[in-house]
Amino acid sequence: MPEHPEQDLLVISPHLDDAALSCAGAIWRAPRAAVVTIFAGTPRDTAMQTDWDARSGFASAGAAMLARRAEDVAALKILAAKPMQLDFLDSQYGDTPTADAVAAALEDAVREFAPNTVLLPAGLFHSDHVIAHEAALLVRKRLPELDWRMYEEAHYRRIAGFLQRRLARLIDIGVQATPLPSRPDADAAPVKEAAIACYASQLRALAARLRDGHADAFAPECFWRLEDLPAQGT
């Protein structure tokens, strides 16, 4: 198996943009790739407006999710990846699902796509990312024959101490994370830039909230191989 996911790749994305922001290069290099986005549902009250949606330029949640799903399809078309959008609600809309519920849907998606390699988010900060991470680990237990890897989410990976705590937590539950060698992203940079540009609404909101907007997305992509800790004494 190569040191970077390059064939039959499935990326688990918490939101509509996280996969592209964090690992578009890996997606683009994979001959056959898909992205399953967990929190891509539209709330029943389509007229509600959240602060994030307002920053993104939308007057309602219905308009926001319609546009965001289309943005994701356009971005993944550039990356030659198949989009798979689940209907769980972003935490800003309430009705947060359990990790078990998400895991059941993720397992179905993984079995449908039948990848060799699965990339899951580190779950470093946002509550939706944490649920995505925990749900993916549950699926990993059920499908241990796959090559499971973890990616560091853009922006959140820069928060001091968060990655270290995640690595420690993985050890606590019997999983060791081994960093994979960095790979130059120069060849993928133009494609990644074009894909990320499709998420115009989210870039608008990031520019309003973060001093450097989405600049961290163009730092080298970082991956970890996940394996069960060897039994003591072996």
LOVEXTOR-212752 format. One record per residue: chain; x negated, y negated, z of N, C-alpha, C, CB in turn. Coordinates in pm, whole numbers, plus 50000, padded with zeros to 5 digits. Last residue first. Glycine has a CB too. Layout:
N
NUFI unit   n.X   n.Y   n.Z  ca.X  ca.Y  ca.Z   c.X   c.Y   c.Z  cb.X  cb.Y  cb.Z
NUFI    A     X     Y     Z     X     Y     Z     X     Y     Z     X     Y     Z
...
***
This chain:
234
NUFI unit   n.X   n.Y   n.Z  ca.X  ca.Y  ca.Z   c.X   c.Y   c.Z  cb.X  cb.Y  cb.Z
NUFI    A 49621 50849 52328 49597 50907 52195 49494 50824 52122 49727 50915 52112
NUFI    A 49674 50724 52564 49597 50847 52572 49571 50912 52439 49666 50943 52659
NUFI    A 49994 50601 52479 49875 50594 52566 49808 50732 52572 49914 50546 52709
NUFI    A 50084 50593 52137 50109 50639 52273 49981 50634 52354 50167 50781 52273
NUFI    A 50049 50291 51947 50018 50433 51970 50043 50470 52116 49872 50463 51932
NUFI    A 50324 50084 51867 50203 50101 51946 50174 50250 51962 50217 50033 52084
NUFI    A 50444 50073 51535 50464 50115 51673 50329 50126 51742 50540 50249 51679
NUFI    A 50380 49779 51340 50368 49922 51362 50396 49954 51508 50227 49972 51321
NUFI    A 50386 49528 51100 50445 49577 51224 50435 49729 51231 50591 49531 51236
NUFI    A 50164 49289 50973 50216 49425 50959 50265 49473 51096 50107 49521 50903
NUFI    A 50236 48954 50896 50187 49049 50995 50246 49186 50966 50221 49003 51140
NUFI    A 50151 48656 50711 50225 48779 50730 50155 48870 50832 50241 48852 50597
NUFI    A 50187 48329 50588 50124 48416 50689 50212 48537 50720 50095 48337 50818
NUFI    A 50090 48110 50326 50191 48198 50385 50124 48301 50474 50275 48267 50274
NUFI    A 49930 47794 50359 49923 47937 50326 50031 48019 50398 49786 47993 50362
NUFI    A 50164 47519 50311 50047 47578 50377 50044 47727 50343 50051 47555 50534
NUFI    A 50404 47442 50213 50297 47464 50115 50164 47502 50179 50279 47341 50030
NUFI    A 50567 47393 50425 50602 47505 50338 50490 47538 50240 50731 47475 50263
NUFI    A 50488 47159 50539 50431 47282 50593 50464 47404 50507 50482 47305 50734
NUFI    A 50647 46963 50415 50508 46982 50372 50449 47114 50420 50422 46867 50422
NUFI    A 50905 46875 50443 50884 47018 50422 50741 47050 50381 50980 47069 50316
NUFI    A 50842 46609 50660 50941 46676 50577 50917 46825 50566 50942 46615 50440
NUFI    A 50676 46501 50847 50614 46545 50721 50711 46623 50633 50492 46630 50750
NUFI    A 50862 46435 51045 50771 46332 50995 50711 46372 50860 50660 46306 51095
NUFI    A 51200 46546 51017 51058 46574 51041 50969 46470 50977 51023 46712 50988
NUFI    A 51453 46441 50951 51427 46490 51086 51278 46505 51117 51495 46622 51105
NUFI    A 51464 46361 50690 51519 46270 50791 51479 46311 50931 51670 46265 50779
NUFI    A 51358 46575 50559 51288 46448 50548 51335 46351 50655 51306 46387 50409
NUFI    A 51557 46763 50610 51424 46781 50670 51345 46650 50666 51346 46892 50597
NUFI    A 51764 46660 50451 51780 46665 50596 51645 46681 50667 51874 46781 50635
NUFI    A 51651 46693 50197 51697 46561 50241 51707 46557 50394 51833 46527 50177
NUFI    A 51616 46963 50185 51497 46877 50184 51532 46737 50231 51434 46872 50044
NUFI    A 51879 47043 50170 51802 47074 50290 51674 46991 50298 51769 47223 50294
NUFI    A 51955 46952 49917 52028 46906 50036 51946 46928 50162 52163 46977 50047
NUFI    A 51779 47086 49741 51776 46939 49754 51845 46891 49881 51841 46875 49633
NUFI    A 51650 47335 49674 51722 47313 49800 51726 47163 49833 51654 47391 49916
NUFI    A 51492 47326 49452 51634 47357 49432 51716 47330 49557 51651 47503 49391
NUFI    A 51235 47295 49540 51304 47175 49494 51453 47199 49473 51241 47124 49366
NUFI    A 51156 47557 49575 51191 47479 49693 51268 47353 49654 51065 47441 49771
NUFI    A 51098 47624 49306 51203 47693 49380 51250 47610 49499 51155 47830 49427
NUFI    A 50886 47452 49244 51010 47444 49166 51125 47510 49241 50991 47511 49030
NUFI    A 50694 47541 49430 50741 47402 49433 50873 47387 49360 50636 47309 49372
NUFI    A 50657 47802 49342 50711 47777 49474 50766 47636 49484 50605 47801 49582
NUFI    A 50541 47753 49094 50669 47822 49100 50736 47797 49235 50651 47974 49076
NUFI    A 50301 47624 49167 50400 47556 49082 50538 47619 49088 50351 47555 48938
NUFI    A 50177 47827 49347 50219 47694 49391 50321 47626 49300 50099 47606 49404
NUFI    A 50071 48067 49271 50215 48063 49295 50267 47923 49323 50250 48152 49411
NUFI    A 49802 48015 49248 49872 48066 49131 50023 48055 49146 49833 48210 49106
NUFI    A 49735 47929 49508 49727 47835 49397 49806 47884 49276 49582 47813 49357
NUFI    A 49723 48067 49744 49855 48049 49685 49853 47960 49562 49949 47990 49786
NUFI    A 49507 48324 49857 49522 48191 49797 49656 48179 49724 49406 48162 49699
NUFI    A 49602 48501 50147 49582 48508 50003 49598 48369 49945 49681 48608 49936
NUFI    A 49480 48634 50452 49544 48526 50377 49509 48541 50229 49499 48387 50430
NUFI    A 49533 48966 50571 49443 48863 50517 49520 48759 50437 49336 48927 50430
NUFI    A 49772 49005 50837 49722 49043 50705 49634 48932 50650 49839 49073 50609
NUFI    A 49765 49089 51183 49766 48986 51078 49709 49039 50948 49687 48863 51123
NUFI    A 49978 49320 51330 49841 49301 51281 49843 49197 51170 49781 49436 51230
NUFI    A 50160 49385 51609 50159 49305 51487 50015 49276 51449 50239 49171 51506
NUFI    A 50318 49660 51765 50197 49580 51748 50203 49510 51612 50069 49668 51760
NUFI    A 50571 49729 51992 50539 49703 51852 50413 49618 51845 50657 49632 51780
NUFI    A 50682 49760 52248 50612 49870 52185 50579 49854 52038 50690 49989 52201
NUFI    A 50783 49545 52373 50882 49642 52325 50816 49754 52243 50988 49571 52241
NUFI    A 50554 49399 52432 50639 49444 52543 50738 49552 52499 50715 49326 52601
NUFI    A 50467 49330 52178 50390 49427 52255 50475 49485 52367 50262 49362 52313
NUFI    A 50662 49135 52126 50657 49257 52045 50578 49366 52117 50594 49227 51909
NUFI    A 50590 48940 52311 50719 49007 52324 50721 49137 52244 50833 48914 52279
NUFI    A 50349 48855 52203 50350 48918 52335 50480 48996 52356 50334 48813 52446
NUFI    A 50441 48740 51967 50350 48853 51960 50347 48929 52092 50208 48805 51923
NUFI    A 50594 48529 52076 50659 48634 51996 50570 48757 51989 50690 48583 51854
NUFI    A 50400 48377 52200 50504 48440 52281 50575 48551 52204 50605 48336 52328
NUFI    A 50256 48292 51977 50190 48374 52078 50293 48446 52166 50098 48287 52166
NUFI    A 50444 48132 51848 50399 48254 51784 50334 48347 51886 50300 48222 51671
NUFI    A 50466 47924 52043 50582 48005 52005 50540 48136 51938 50672 47927 51911
NUFI    A 50241 47765 52096 50277 47872 52188 50387 47964 52142 50317 47814 52314
NUFI    A 50343 47477 51922 50240 47541 52007 50300 47648 52097 50168 47435 52092
NUFI    A 50477 47502 51611 50510 47467 51749 50419 47547 51843 50661 47496 51781
NUFI    A 50434 47593 51360 50344 47487 51407 50372 47448 51552 50357 47365 51318
NUFI    A 50633 47763 51290 50503 47823 51321 50404 47721 51375 50446 47890 51197
NUFI    A 50842 47601 51214 50843 47655 51350 50708 47714 51388 50951 47761 51362
NUFI    A 50743 47537 50943 50779 47436 51045 50769 47493 51187 50921 47384 51019
NUFI    A 50810 47863 50819 50758 47728 50799 50819 47635 50903 50788 47676 50656
NUFI    A 50778 48158 51007 50866 48059 50945 50799 47922 50936 50997 48049 51025
NUFI    A 50578 48428 50926 50589 48311 51012 50674 48206 50941 50449 48254 51047
NUFI    A 50703 48758 50873 50650 48632 50822 50673 48520 50923 50715 48596 50687
NUFI    A 50622 49102 50902 50682 48983 50962 50620 48859 50900 50664 48982 51117
NUFI    A 50708 49423 50768 50615 49313 50789 50692 49190 50838 50537 49281 50659
NUFI    A 50729 49767 50723 50789 49649 50784 50683 49544 50813 50865 49687 50912
NUFI    A 50783 50004 50502 50670 49918 50541 50729 49786 50591 50569 49895 50420
NUFI    A 50995 50274 50617 50963 50158 50533 50843 50083 50588 51085 50064 50522
NUFI    A 51053 50461 50806 50969 50504 50694 50929 50388 50603 51042 50611 50614
NUFI    A 51232 50373 50995 51089 50356 51024 50998 50394 50908 51051 50437 51143
NUFI    A 51509 50281 51025 51445 50310 50897 51293 50294 50910 51499 50217 50784
NUFI    A 51579 50225 51283 51661 50322 51211 51596 50364 51080 51798 50264 51184
NUFI    A 51397 50032 51358 51402 50156 51435 51476 50266 51359 51469 50131 51571
NUFI    A 51468 49831 51176 51337 49895 51165 51335 50028 51241 51226 49801 51218
NUFI    A 51707 49745 51282 51709 49821 51157 51577 49894 51137 51738 49727 51037
NUFI    A 51605 49610 51504 51696 49723 51524 51702 49810 51398 51837 49673 51561
NUFI    A 51462 49410 51377 51389 49511 51454 51476 49632 51483 51337 49450 51584
NUFI    A 51674 49262 51273 51583 49331 51181 51502 49438 51253 51489 49230 51113
NUFI    A 51781 49155 51508 51860 49247 51426 51771 49327 51332 51966 49170 51347
NUFI    A 51573 48988 51590 51614 49100 51675 51694 49203 51596 51695 49049 51794
NUFI    A 51566 48805 51372 51448 48884 51409 51490 49008 51489 51350 48798 51492
NUFI    A 51821 48695 51383 51776 48763 51261 51658 48854 51291 51736 48660 51154
NUFI    A 51813 48576 51637 51908 48685 51611 51865 48764 51487 52052 48628 51590
NUFI    A 51615 48384 51585 51594 48484 51689 51687 48603 51667 51617 48423 51829
NUFI    A 51739 48229 51393 51617 48301 51357 51588 48412 51458 51497 48205 51349
NUFI    A 51944 48118 51543 51977 48206 51431 51857 48289 51388 52029 48124 51313
NUFI    A 51794 47957 51720 51869 48072 51772 51910 48168 51661 51993 48024 51847
NUFI    A 51461 47865 51628 51605 47848 51609 51680 47974 51654 51637 47816 51460
NUFI    A 51195 48005 51684 51256 47892 51755 51408 47889 51745 51202 47764 51700
NUFI    A 51093 48242 51566 51008 48162 51655 51083 48057 51735 50902 48096 51577
NUFI    A 51125 48481 51409 51222 48436 51508 51158 48346 51612 51287 48555 51576
NUFI    A 50983 48590 51202 50926 48604 51336 51023 48559 51444 50798 48524 51347
NUFI    A 51179 48770 50958 51130 48646 51020 51079 48670 51161 51240 48541 51022
NUFI    A 51053 49044 50757 51150 48988 50851 51093 48863 50917 51189 49092 50958
NUFI    A 51028 49223 50466 50972 49110 50538 51080 49051 50627 50917 49003 50440
NUFI    A 50976 49552 50369 51074 49456 50421 50998 49348 50498 51180 49526 50513
NUFI    A 50903 49768 50100 50854 49673 50200 50965 49578 50240 50733 49594 50146
NUFI    A 51049 49923 49930 50936 49984 49998 50893 49900 50116 50818 50004 49901
NUFI    A 51414 49908 49935 51280 49856 49913 51173 49946 49973 51268 49716 49971
NUFI    A 51705 49950 49872 51604 50056 49883 51463 50005 49856 51637 50167 49786
NUFI    A 51941 49810 49855 51829 49768 49771 51718 49871 49768 51775 49635 49821
NUFI    A 52104 49954 50033 52150 49926 49896 52031 49891 49806 52251 49810 49896
NUFI    A 51960 49956 50269 51986 50084 50202 52030 50061 50057 52094 50163 50279
NUFI    A 51967 49683 50327 51838 49750 50304 51860 49881 50230 51766 49775 50439
NUFI    A 52242 49642 50362 52170 49572 50256 52038 49641 50223 52145 49427 50297
NUFI    A 52294 49803 50585 52363 49830 50458 52288 49766 50342 52508 49778 50463
NUFI    A 52135 49669 50770 52103 49807 50735 52169 49845 50603 52148 49904 50846
NUFI    A 52269 49426 50789 52135 49431 50732 52098 49573 50689 52033 49379 50833
NUFI    A 52504 49503 50919 52511 49449 50783 52375 49454 50714 52563 49305 50787
NUFI    A 52394 49589 51162 52476 49681 51083 52484 49634 50938 52617 49692 51142
NUFI    A 52268 49357 51256 52188 49474 51219 52267 49571 51132 52139 49545 51345
NUFI    A 52484 49194 51321 52397 49157 51209 52316 49276 51161 52303 49041 51249
NUFI    A 52577 49336 51542 52664 49315 51426 52582 49280 51302 52766 49205 51454
NUFI    A 52353 49321 51714 52403 49451 51669 52490 49438 51544 52482 49520 51780
NUFI    A 52332 49050 51769 52226 49113 51691 52271 49248 51637 52099 49130 51776
NUFI    A 52654 48890 51723 52555 48962 51803 52447 49018 51710 52621 49076 51885
NUFI    A 52726 48561 51583 52738 48707 51592 52634 48766 51686 52724 48770 51453
NUFI    A 52889 48265 51686 52761 48331 51664 52775 48483 51680 52656 48277 51761
NUFI    A 53088 48061 51664 53118 48201 51636 52991 48280 51602 53217 48212 51520
NUFI    A 52950 47755 51513 53007 47836 51619 53027 47981 51577 53138 47777 51664
NUFI    A 52818 47611 51324 52962 47627 51304 53029 47710 51414 52988 47691 51170
NUFI    A 52554 47623 51387 52617 47491 51393 52768 47498 51376 52558 47400 51286
NUFI    A 52480 47885 51331 52514 47850 51470 52581 47713 51481 52390 47853 51556
NUFI    A 52636 48015 51040 52529 47936 51098 52573 47890 51237 52493 47813 51007
NUFI    A 52818 48317 51027 52817 48171 51034 52691 48117 51100 52939 48122 51110
NUFI    A 52791 48575 50779 52781 48530 50917 52765 48379 50920 52662 48600 50990
NUFI    A 52800 48684 50521 52901 48585 50560 52899 48548 50708 53035 48637 50525
NUFI    A 52508 48708 50304 52604 48760 50400 52692 48647 50454 52533 48832 50516
NUFI    A 52386 48734 49987 52431 48636 50086 52540 48696 50174 52482 48507 50017
NUFI    A 52122 48802 49804 52225 48877 49875 52268 48789 49993 52172 49019 49924
NUFI    A 51959 48751 49491 52015 48697 49615 52123 48787 49672 52071 48556 49592
NUFI    A 51666 48881 49352 51810 48900 49362 51861 48842 49494 51847 49048 49352
NUFI    A 51417 48681 49192 51462 48765 49302 51614 48770 49306 51406 48713 49436
NUFI    A 51264 48498 49043 51299 48629 48987 51339 48728 49094 51182 48685 48906
NUFI    A 51235 48244 49125 51143 48341 49184 51168 48483 49134 51154 48338 49334
NUFI    A 51448 48129 48992 51313 48087 48957 51210 48187 49007 51283 47947 49015
NUFI    A 51651 48253 49136 51639 48281 48993 51499 48243 48944 51747 48205 48912
NUFI    A 51624 48135 49381 51581 48274 49368 51577 48318 49222 51674 48365 49447
NUFI    A 51729 47879 49323 51590 47895 49368 51541 48037 49347 51578 47857 49516
NUFI    A 51996 47937 49252 51906 47871 49156 51760 47892 49194 51937 47721 49147
NUFI    A 52091 48048 49490 52094 48127 49367 51996 48069 49265 52237 48132 49308
NUFI    A 52062 47824 49658 51987 47947 49683 51981 48034 49559 52049 48025 49799
NUFI    A 52244 47643 49554 52102 47609 49559 52017 47734 49573 52074 47512 49675
NUFI    A 52481 47781 49606 52440 47760 49467 52291 47724 49459 52525 47650 49401
NUFI    A 52483 47763 49882 52478 47896 49821 52434 47885 49675 52617 47965 49830
NUFI    A 52506 47485 49908 52386 47554 49956 52374 47694 49897 52388 47562 50108
NUFI    A 52760 47424 49804 52639 47372 49739 52515 47451 49780 52620 47225 49773
NUFI    A 52921 47562 49986 52935 47586 49843 52808 47543 49770 53058 47511 49786
NUFI    A 52842 47448 50228 52810 47588 50202 52826 47624 50054 52898 47677 50286
NUFI    A 52934 47178 50195 52794 47210 50224 52761 47354 50185 52764 47188 50372
NUFI    A 53207 47195 50159 53124 47142 50050 52978 47180 50069 53137 46989 50042
NUFI    A 53271 47301 50412 53307 47371 50290 53221 47327 50172 53454 47350 50257
NUFI    A 53188 47105 50589 53119 47233 50589 53148 47312 50461 53158 47315 50712
NUFI    A 53170 46773 50444 53240 46884 50508 53156 47011 50501 53377 46907 50443
NUFI    A 53013 46588 50326 53124 46538 50407 53197 46649 50480 53221 46463 50320
NUFI    A 52655 46595 50302 52786 46656 50281 52891 46599 50376 52777 46807 50298
NUFI    A 52387 46532 50337 52463 46459 50237 52602 46513 50210 52389 46456 50111
NUFI    A 52240 46625 50541 52215 46688 50412 52296 46623 50300 52248 46837 50418
NUFI    A 52348 46494 50752 52212 46457 50711 52178 46513 50574 52109 46506 50813
NUFI    A 52586 46641 50762 52590 46498 50729 52453 46450 50683 52637 46415 50852
NUFI    A 52488 46887 50840 52551 46875 50709 52560 46728 50667 52690 46937 50710
NUFI    A 52395 46818 51098 52302 46864 50995 52360 46850 50855 52262 47009 51021
NUFI    A 52634 46745 51229 52527 46646 51211 52431 46688 51101 52450 46626 51343
NUFI    A 52925 46872 51054 52822 46875 51158 52716 46769 51129 52758 47016 51167
NUFI    A 53264 46866 50996 53136 46810 50955 53040 46812 51073 53153 46666 50900
NUFI    A 53541 47062 50869 53455 47016 50978 53324 46960 50923 53428 47129 51077
NUFI    A 53685 47171 50665 53678 47025 50669 53586 46973 50779 53816 46967 50689
NUFI    A 53703 47442 50693 53613 47391 50590 53596 47240 50595 53662 47432 50454
NUFI    A 53735 47646 50926 53766 47502 50918 53669 47437 50821 53758 47434 51059
NUFI    A 53597 47883 50884 53739 47876 50850 53785 47732 50838 53824 47949 50955
NUFI    A 53268 47839 50736 53363 47844 50849 53507 47831 50803 53331 47734 50949
NUFI    A 53097 48057 50523 53169 47930 50530 53270 47936 50645 53240 47898 50396
NUFI    A 52770 48216 50559 52915 48211 50555 52973 48071 50567 52970 48295 50665
NUFI    A 52508 48275 50584 52547 48207 50461 52698 48195 50448 52491 48281 50341
NUFI    A 52295 48404 50752 52391 48301 50794 52431 48214 50675 52332 48213 50907
NUFI    A 52129 48588 50598 52228 48630 50698 52336 48525 50720 52158 48660 50830
NUFI    A 52025 48682 50284 52041 48568 50375 52157 48598 50469 52066 48435 50297
NUFI    A 51795 48877 50130 51925 48884 50196 51930 48773 50300 51950 49026 50261
NUFI    A 51638 48888 49828 51644 48812 49953 51785 48825 50008 51605 48661 49931
NUFI    A 51427 49106 49639 51559 49056 49676 51545 48979 49806 51662 49172 49690
NUFI    A 51221 49213 49363 51242 49152 49495 51387 49110 49514 51150 49032 49514
NUFI    A 50974 49353 49187 51118 49369 49211 51146 49321 49352 51166 49518 49191
NUFI    A 50713 49255 49180 50779 49292 49054 50930 49309 49069 50719 49421 49002
NUFI    A 50619 48976 49369 50677 49110 49374 50745 49143 49241 50777 49122 49491
NUFI    A 50548 48712 49350 50450 48812 49307 50508 48954 49302 50331 48810 49400
NUFI    A 50768 48580 49460 50739 48563 49318 50643 48669 49267 50681 48424 49293
NUFI    A 50744 48650 49731 50862 48689 49654 50830 48687 49504 50982 48596 49685
NUFI    A 50505 48528 49800 50516 48673 49810 50634 48724 49728 50530 48717 49956
NUFI    A 50581 48259 49761 50471 48317 49686 50478 48469 49685 50339 48272 49744
NUFI    A 50784 48214 49946 50817 48215 49803 50707 48279 49720 50841 48073 49754
NUFI    A 50798 48213 50231 50726 48319 50159 50765 48328 50011 50753 48452 50225
NUFI    A 50916 47981 50342 50815 48055 50417 50737 48157 50335 50879 48124 50530
NUFI    A 51102 47871 50167 51011 47782 50238 50893 47859 50297 51085 47708 50348
NUFI    A 51242 48102 50088 51163 48026 49990 51061 47937 50059 51254 47943 49901
NUFI    A 51361 48179 50331 51274 48270 50258 51184 48195 50161 51356 48375 50183
NUFI    A 51517 47952 50405 51405 47997 50488 51309 48089 50412 51457 48069 50610
NUFI    A 51736 47901 50251 51615 47823 50221 51495 47878 50296 51636 47674 50258
NUFI    A 51988 47980 50417 51969 47958 50274 51859 47855 50253 52102 47912 50208
NUFI    A 51855 48161 50705 51938 48061 50637 51905 48053 50488 51919 47924 50702
NUFI    A 51703 48403 50754 51812 48358 50840 51909 48266 50767 51756 48287 50962
NUFI    A 51622 48658 50531 51618 48514 50551 51732 48472 50645 51628 48438 50416
NUFI    A 51424 48921 50452 51537 48885 50537 51524 48737 50572 51544 48974 50667
NUFI    A 51330 49053 50146 51302 48950 50247 51431 48918 50321 51243 48823 50181
NUFI    A 51204 49336 49997 51326 49274 50049 51286 49177 50158 51427 49380 50102
NUFI    A 51032 49461 49715 51029 49378 49835 51168 49326 49871 50934 49261 49817
NUFI    A 50892 49621 49515 51014 49661 49585 51026 49591 49720 51016 49813 49604
NUFI    A 50564 49498 49568 50657 49580 49491 50776 49618 49578 50587 49706 49437
NUFI    A 50402 49347 49729 50397 49321 49586 50491 49410 49505 50258 49339 49538
NUFI    A 50288 49214 50024 50405 49278 49964 50412 49246 49815 50535 49232 50035
NUFI    A 49939 49276 50059 50049 49180 50051 50166 49248 49982 50006 49051 49975
NUFI    A 49767 49487 50054 49767 49405 50174 49874 49297 50173 49632 49341 50191
NUFI    A 49934 49778 49912 49850 49659 49908 49863 49576 50034 49886 49575 49788
NUFI    A 49914 50120 50000 50000 50000 50000 49911 49875 50000 50097 49999 50124
***
